[in-house]
Structures are given as C-alpha cells and as structure tokens.
Amino acid sequence: MSGSIAGAQKIAARKAGVAFEVYTDALKRGHKWCWRCRTFHDEHVFGRDRTRYDGRGSSCLQARRTAKVSGVSLLAKALGVGRGIRP
C-alpha cells in the first residue's frame, strides 16, 4: 500500500482505468467507483457494508442484483462457461 492518501488514490484510479484527476474530481462530488459497472455512481446507491472503510459496499445495488439474478459468477463469464459447468 502507498504511504499517503494521494498515493492510494493514484493506485485506485489506475486500477479503475481512469485518469487521476477524473477520479479525484468524482470523489469530491460524492461519487464512488462501482467495480462491476465500471462507472461512478452517487454514494447512496451503494449498500451498507460495515467492514469497509467508508461503510459502503464496493459495487452498486443494481449491479449486485443483476449478478445475483444471472446466477453465473464473474469467473464463469470470463471463461465463457455456463452455470453448473466446471472449467
């Protein structure tokens, strides 16, 4: 982990695939990055997660519901296999 808040934000921006300036501007506006949607959303659309530093989940509620309904894991989607079939 980096030694400063700015360093941690640079790493998070790089992982998200956006410019550092865009990332920090979104944080100042009260947005949060959804790793499933790959977009920024308002913080209130994320569910509660008391174990995380900000008290919000890492993915928005809509993306979590979509993933739950589809029944196929992200790994299975990446590998191109259907539900119940092992790679």
N, C-alpha and C positions, 0 to 999 in steps of 0.2 A: 504494500500500500504506500501511497505517497505520503510525504511529510507535511503537506499543507492542504487546506480546503481547495485552493485553486488547482493544485496538482491532482487531487481526487476528481474534481470536476472535469479536468482535461482528459483524464483517463475514461471517465463515464461518457464524455462527448465522443471520444474516439471509438468506444465500443458501440455507441448508438449510431455511428456513421454520419454525424452532423458536425458542423464547424463549432469550435469552442464558443464563439460569440453568439451564435444562434442558440446554443444550449444554455448559456448563462442568461440570455435575454428571456428565454422561456421560463426559467426558474424564477426570475424577478417578477414575471407576470402571474406567478402562481400556478404554473403548469408542471406536469410530471410526465416523464417518458414511460410509455407502455411498451414493454419488450415484445408482446405478442402482435400488437397492431403496427409497431414501428413508427408511431406518431406521438405527438404531445397532446395531452388532454388536461382539462381542469382537474385539480386535486380531488374535488368532491366526487368524481366518477370512479374513484378507486375505493375498494372495500377496506375495512379496517383490518390491520394486522399489528397487533401489539408487540410483536417480536422485532419489527423493523424500526430503524432509527426515526422515521417520520410518522410512524403509526398507520401508514397506508400500505396496501399491497403493491406488488411490483407490476401487475397487469390490471387493466381496467375491468370493470364488472362485465361489460358487454363481451369482451374478448374471452373472459373466463367462462361465461355462459355458453358462448359458441363452442369453445373447446370441450366443455362438459357434454353438450348435446351431440357433437360429432362422434364422440366415443373413440376417436383414433388419436393416439399420442403423437406429439410433435416428432419424436424419433421415427415412428412408423410412417408419418407423412414424408419425412425427409428421405427415408429409404424406399418409399413408393410401395409399401405393402399395406394390405387391408387389415381390418380388425380380426384378431384371433389368429393371424398367420405369423409365425415366428420367422425372423430373417435368417 
